[in-house]
Amino acid sequence: MSVKKATFHLAILANFIVVANSAVYAQIAPSWTNFVETQKNGTESILSDFSFSGYHFSEKEIPNVSGYRYFNVLDYGVIPNDEKYDDEAIQATIDAAEATGD
């Protein structure tokens, strides 16, 4: 067998080993495992229920804020995607909003 052919076969074997090991070592979240088990035996799941997440647990309508004044952080010095902190500009925006007293 030539060196080129042996190298190719070795590469195929290594690829197979990596793929096989990946399947064996794949992790499954414990919360999902618990959820599946509780569905099978009819007990209560500890999987978080987010069906009531959101504004007032989705029991109230989201208020209409179309008439509210808004403050754009870009007007107060935020520069997007410059990889720098914008803390001072964000705080200036908050301070300006608080100063209106609305």
ZIWONOR-V431544 format. One line per field, one symbol per residue. psi: psi as a letter, one per 20 degrees, with the letter a starting at -180 (. if undefined). Layout:
# ZIWONOR-V431544
psi->???
This chain:
# ZIWONOR-V431544
psi->pqhghhgghggggggggggghghgjpqpphhgggggghhgjjrpqjppojijqaolkjiqqpqojhiqqqpohhijjpoqkjkqpkgghghhggggghhhj.
